[in-house]
Amino acid sequence: MIGILASRIKEKLNRPVVAFAAGDDGELKGSARSVAGFHIRDGLDAVAAKHPQLLKNLAAMQWRRA
């Protein structure tokens, strides 16, 4: 469901999007969508470098190009 939301926001605004929702375990779960010319992994890597506590499972995420 959160992936659908991220996709719709990206399509409407033509900007990279990271959307979050509360998971059953109390942690936030996220879905990210990017735009041409920007790989979302690069943006998340920059956030993780400055604030490593924010993206706990970044290394475990699966990346695919649309």
N, CA, C and O atoms as a MOPAC input file, in Angstrom:
PM7 MOZYME 1SCF
protein

 N      0.81600 1    -1.18700 1     0.00000 1
 C      0.00000 1     0.00000 1     0.00000 1
 C      0.86800 1     1.26400 1     0.00000 1
 O      0.58400 1     2.21200 1    -0.73100 1
 N      1.91400 1     1.27600 1     0.81100 1
 C      2.77100 1     2.46400 1     0.89800 1
 C      3.52200 1     2.68100 1    -0.42100 1
 O      3.83800 1     3.81500 1    -0.78100 1
 N      3.80400 1     1.59300 1    -1.13500 1
 C      4.45300 1     1.71300 1    -2.43100 1
 C      3.57000 1     2.40700 1    -3.45600 1
 O      4.05500 1     3.18000 1    -4.28100 1
 N      2.27800 1     2.13000 1    -3.40300 1
 C      1.32500 1     2.78700 1    -4.30700 1
 C      1.30000 1     4.28200 1    -4.02700 1
 O      1.31200 1     5.09100 1    -4.95500 1
 N      1.26500 1     4.64700 1    -2.75700 1
 C      1.27700 1     6.05800 1    -2.37900 1
 C      2.53600 1     6.75000 1    -2.88700 1
 O      2.46100 1     7.82700 1    -3.47800 1
 N      3.70200 1     6.12700 1    -2.65400 1
 C      4.96400 1     6.71500 1    -3.11600 1
 C      4.96200 1     6.90200 1    -4.63300 1
 O      5.42300 1     7.92800 1    -5.13300 1
 N      4.45000 1     5.92300 1    -5.35800 1
 C      4.40100 1     6.01300 1    -6.81900 1
 C      3.50500 1     7.15200 1    -7.28600 1
 O      3.85400 1     7.88000 1    -8.21500 1
 N      2.36200 1     7.30400 1    -6.64900 1
 C      1.42900 1     8.36100 1    -7.06100 1
 C      1.99600 1     9.75400 1    -6.77300 1
 O      1.83200 1    10.67100 1    -7.57800 1
 N      2.64800 1     9.90700 1    -5.64900 1
 C      3.26100 1    11.20100 1    -5.32600 1
 C      4.36100 1    11.51500 1    -6.32700 1
 O      4.45200 1    12.64100 1    -6.81600 1
 N      5.20000 1    10.52800 1    -6.63600 1
 C      6.28200 1    10.73000 1    -7.61000 1
 C      5.72600 1    11.13600 1    -8.96800 1
 O      6.24600 1    12.05400 1    -9.60200 1
 N      4.68500 1    10.46700 1    -9.41300 1
 C      4.09500 1    10.78500 1   -10.71000 1
 C      3.49900 1    12.19200 1   -10.72100 1
 O      3.62300 1    12.90600 1   -11.71600 1
 N      2.86400 1    12.59100 1    -9.64300 1
 C      2.22700 1    13.90500 1    -9.59600 1
 C      3.24900 1    15.03800 1    -9.51100 1
 O      3.07900 1    16.07500 1   -10.15200 1
 N      4.31200 1    14.84400 1    -8.72200 1
 C      5.27800 1    15.91700 1    -8.48000 1
 C      6.57300 1    15.80400 1    -9.28300 1
 O      7.35600 1    16.75200 1    -9.34000 1
 N      6.79700 1    14.63500 1    -9.90800 1
 C      8.03200 1    14.36100 1   -10.63900 1
 C      9.26300 1    14.64000 1    -9.78400 1
 O     10.21300 1    15.28800 1   -10.22600 1
 N      9.22700 1    14.14300 1    -8.56100 1
 C     10.33100 1    14.28600 1    -7.60500 1
 C     10.56000 1    12.94300 1    -6.92600 1
 O      9.63400 1    12.13900 1    -6.82500 1
 N     11.77800 1    12.68800 1    -6.45900 1
 C     12.00300 1    11.47400 1    -5.66800 1
 C     11.13800 1    11.50900 1    -4.40600 1
 O     10.91600 1    12.56700 1    -3.81800 1
 N     10.65800 1    10.33900 1    -4.00700 1
 C      9.76200 1    10.24100 1    -2.85300 1
 C     10.19200 1     9.08200 1    -1.96300 1
 O     10.51900 1     7.99900 1    -2.44800 1
 N     10.18600 1     9.32200 1    -0.65900 1
 C     10.30100 1     8.26000 1     0.33000 1
 C      9.09100 1     8.42200 1     1.24400 1
 O      8.94400 1     9.44700 1     1.91000 1
 N      8.22800 1     7.41100 1     1.27400 1
 C      7.01900 1     7.44900 1     2.09900 1
 C      7.15500 1     6.41000 1     3.20800 1
 O      7.68300 1     5.32100 1     2.98400 1
 N      6.68100 1     6.74700 1     4.39000 1
 C      6.77300 1     5.86000 1     5.54600 1
 C      5.40000 1     5.59100 1     6.13700 1
 O      4.50000 1     6.42800 1     6.05400 1
 N      5.24800 1     4.41200 1     6.73700 1
 C      4.03600 1     4.04400 1     7.46600 1
 C      4.46200 1     3.22400 1     8.67800 1
 O      5.49500 1     2.55500 1     8.65200 1
 N      3.67400 1     3.27800 1     9.72000 1
 C      3.96800 1     2.51100 1    10.93100 1
 C      3.79600 1     1.02200 1    10.64600 1
 O      2.79200 1     0.59400 1    10.07700 1
 N      4.79200 1     0.24800 1    11.05300 1
 C      4.72100 1    -1.19800 1    10.90900 1
 C      4.12500 1    -1.83100 1    12.15300 1
 O      3.95000 1    -1.16000 1    13.17000 1
 N      3.81400 1    -3.10700 1    12.08200 1
 C      3.23100 1    -3.81600 1    13.21600 1
 C      4.16000 1    -3.87400 1    14.41700 1
 O      3.70400 1    -3.98000 1    15.55500 1
 N      5.45900 1    -3.80600 1    14.16800 1
 C      6.44300 1    -3.90400 1    15.24900 1
 C      6.78600 1    -2.54800 1    15.86600 1
 O      7.67700 1    -2.46200 1    16.71100 1
 N      6.08700 1    -1.48900 1    15.45000 1
 C      6.33200 1    -0.16400 1    16.01000 1
 C      7.37000 1     0.63800 1    15.25600 1
 O      7.53300 1     1.83100 1    15.51400 1
 N      8.07800 1     0.00800 1    14.32600 1
 C      9.05100 1     0.72800 1    13.51200 1
 C      8.38000 1     1.21300 1    12.23300 1
 O      7.35900 1     0.67500 1    11.80400 1
 N      8.97400 1     2.23600 1    11.63700 1
 C      8.46100 1     2.73100 1    10.35800 1
 C      8.95600 1     1.85100 1     9.22400 1
 O     10.10900 1     1.41900 1     9.21500 1
 N      8.09300 1     1.59400 1     8.29000 1
 C      8.43700 1     0.87200 1     7.06100 1
 C      8.32900 1     1.88400 1     5.93700 1
 O      7.44600 1     2.74200 1     5.95000 1
 N      9.22300 1     1.78900 1     4.96400 1
 C      9.22200 1     2.78800 1     3.90700 1
 C      9.23900 1     2.20800 1     2.51300 1
 O      9.57600 1     1.04400 1     2.29500 1
 N      8.86500 1     3.05300 1     1.58200 1
 C      8.92700 1     2.72900 1     0.16800 1
 C      9.45100 1     3.96000 1    -0.55200 1
 O      9.03000 1     5.07900 1    -0.26100 1
 N     10.35400 1     3.76100 1    -1.47600 1
 C     10.98600 1     4.88100 1    -2.17800 1
 C     10.79800 1     4.74400 1    -3.68200 1
 O     10.81000 1     3.64300 1    -4.23100 1
 N     10.62400 1     5.88400 1    -4.33200 1
 C     10.54300 1     5.95200 1    -5.78600 1
 C     11.41300 1     7.10300 1    -6.24900 1
 O     11.46600 1     8.14900 1    -5.60200 1
 N     12.08900 1     6.91400 1    -7.35800 1
 C     12.99300 1     7.93600 1    -7.86200 1
 C     12.52300 1     8.44000 1    -9.21900 1
 O     11.50700 1     7.99000 1    -9.74800 1
 N     13.27100 1     9.37000 1    -9.76300 1
 C     13.01000 1     9.93200 1   -11.08200 1
 C     14.26200 1     9.75400 1   -11.93300 1
 O     15.33700 1     9.45600 1   -11.41400 1
 N     14.11900 1     9.93500 1   -13.22300 1
 C     15.24900 1     9.79300 1   -14.14500 1
 C     16.38600 1    10.72800 1   -13.73600 1
 O     16.16600 1    11.89500 1   -13.41200 1
 N     17.58900 1    10.19500 1   -13.75800 1
 C     18.76400 1    11.00500 1   -13.44800 1
 C     19.15500 1    11.03600 1   -11.98100 1
 O     20.16500 1    11.64400 1   -11.62700 1
 N     18.37500 1    10.39100 1   -11.12000 1
 C     18.68400 1    10.36000 1    -9.69000 1
 C     18.37600 1     8.97200 1    -9.15800 1
 O     17.23700 1     8.51200 1    -9.23200 1
 N     19.39200 1     8.30300 1    -8.62100 1
 C     19.18700 1     6.98900 1    -8.02200 1
 C     18.86900 1     7.19900 1    -6.54900 1
 O     19.65300 1     7.80400 1    -5.81800 1
 N     17.72600 1     6.70400 1    -6.12100 1
 C     17.26500 1     6.92200 1    -4.75100 1
 C     18.27300 1     6.39500 1    -3.73200 1
 O     18.36600 1     6.92500 1    -2.62500 1
 N     19.01900 1     5.36900 1    -4.09100 1
 C     20.03600 1     4.82000 1    -3.18400 1
 C     21.06800 1     5.89400 1    -2.84200 1
 O     21.52400 1     5.95600 1    -1.70000 1
 N     21.44300 1     6.73300 1    -3.79200 1
 C     22.41300 1     7.80300 1    -3.52400 1
 C     21.88000 1     8.77300 1    -2.47800 1
 O     22.61700 1     9.19400 1    -1.58600 1
 N     20.61100 1     9.12600 1    -2.58300 1
 C     20.00800 1    10.02600 1    -1.60500 1
 C     19.93400 1     9.40000 1    -0.23300 1
 O     20.23900 1    10.05100 1     0.76600 1
 N     19.53000 1     8.13900 1    -0.17100 1
 C     19.44400 1     7.45700 1     1.11700 1
 C     20.82200 1     7.23000 1     1.72600 1
 O     20.98300 1     7.30400 1     2.94400 1
 N     21.81300 1     6.95500 1     0.88800 1
 C     23.18700 1     6.82100 1     1.39500 1
 C     23.66300 1     8.12200 1     2.03600 1
 O     24.33800 1     8.09200 1     3.06500 1
 N     23.31800 1     9.26500 1     1.43600 1
 C     23.71300 1    10.56200 1     1.99400 1
 C     23.04100 1    10.79600 1     3.35100 1
 O     23.67200 1    11.29400 1     4.28300 1
 N     21.77000 1    10.43800 1     3.45400 1
 C     21.06800 1    10.57100 1     4.74100 1
 C     21.69600 1     9.64400 1     5.77300 1
 O     21.93100 1    10.05600 1     6.90900 1
 N     21.96800 1     8.40800 1     5.39900 1
 C     22.55100 1     7.43000 1     6.32600 1
 C     23.93300 1     7.86300 1     6.80600 1
 O     24.30000 1     7.59200 1     7.95000 1
 N     24.70100 1     8.52900 1     5.95100 1
 C     26.03400 1     8.98300 1     6.34900 1
 C     25.94800 1    10.08100 1     7.41000 1
 O     26.76700 1    10.12000 1     8.32800 1
 N     24.97400 1    10.96000 1     7.29300 1
 C     24.82200 1    12.06100 1     8.25100 1
 C     24.04800 1    11.64900 1     9.49600 1
 O     24.32200 1    12.13600 1    10.59300 1
 N     23.08200 1    10.75200 1     9.32500 1
 C     22.19000 1    10.35300 1    10.42500 1
 C     22.00000 1     8.83800 1    10.41300 1
 O     20.91900 1     8.36200 1    10.06800 1
 N     23.02700 1     8.07000 1    10.78100 1
 C     22.95500 1     6.61300 1    10.65500 1
 C     21.83200 1     5.97200 1    11.46900 1
 O     21.38100 1     4.88000 1    11.12700 1
 N     21.37800 1     6.61300 1    12.52000 1
 C     20.31300 1     6.04500 1    13.34900 1
 C     18.95000 1     6.08600 1    12.66500 1
 O     18.03700 1     5.37700 1    13.08700 1
 N     18.79200 1     6.88800 1    11.62900 1
 C     17.50000 1     7.02600 1    10.96700 1
 C     17.16600 1     5.85800 1    10.04200 1
 O     16.00100 1     5.48100 1     9.91800 1
 N     18.15000 1     5.30000 1     9.41000 1
 C     17.92100 1     4.24400 1     8.41700 1
 C     18.56900 1     2.95700 1     8.88900 1
 O     19.63600 1     2.57300 1     8.40900 1
 N     17.93400 1     2.31500 1     9.80400 1
 C     18.45700 1     1.13300 1    10.48200 1
 C     18.77200 1    -0.01700 1     9.52800 1
 O     19.80500 1    -0.66900 1     9.67800 1
 N     17.92000 1    -0.27300 1     8.57000 1
 C     18.06900 1    -1.44200 1     7.70100 1
 C     18.39700 1    -1.09400 1     6.25900 1
 O     18.03600 1    -1.83900 1     5.34800 1
 N     19.06700 1     0.01400 1     6.03900 1
 C     19.37500 1     0.42800 1     4.66800 1
 C     20.17700 1    -0.63100 1     3.92100 1
 O     19.91800 1    -0.87800 1     2.74300 1
 N     21.13400 1    -1.25100 1     4.57500 1
 C     21.96800 1    -2.25400 1     3.90800 1
 C     21.16100 1    -3.48600 1     3.50600 1
 O     21.53200 1    -4.18600 1     2.56400 1
 N     20.07700 1    -3.75500 1     4.20100 1
 C     19.26800 1    -4.94100 1     3.91900 1
 C     18.22400 1    -4.70100 1     2.82800 1
 O     17.56800 1    -5.64600 1     2.39100 1
 N     18.06100 1    -3.46600 1     2.38700 1
 C     17.04400 1    -3.15800 1     1.38100 1
 C     17.40700 1    -3.76100 1     0.03500 1
 O     18.58000 1    -3.84700 1    -0.32700 1
 N     16.40100 1    -4.16800 1    -0.68800 1
 C     16.59800 1    -4.68500 1    -2.04100 1
 C     16.38300 1    -3.54600 1    -3.02100 1
 O     15.40300 1    -2.80700 1    -2.92300 1
 N     17.29000 1    -3.40900 1    -3.95200 1
 C     17.21300 1    -2.30000 1    -4.93000 1
 C     16.91700 1    -2.85800 1    -6.29800 1
 O     17.51700 1    -3.84100 1    -6.73200 1
 N     15.99600 1    -2.22600 1    -6.95900 1
 C     15.70000 1    -2.59300 1    -8.34100 1
 C     15.42400 1    -1.32700 1    -9.11900 1
 O     14.88800 1    -0.35500 1    -8.58500 1
 N     15.78300 1    -1.34800 1   -10.34100 1
 C     15.54400 1    -0.19800 1   -11.21000 1
 C     14.26500 1    -0.42500 1   -11.98700 1
 O     14.02800 1    -1.50000 1   -12.53900 1
 N     13.45100 1     0.61100 1   -12.01600 1
 C     12.17100 1     0.49800 1   -12.74000 1
 C     12.37800 1     0.74100 1   -14.21500 1
 O     11.42200 1     0.69000 1   -14.98900 1

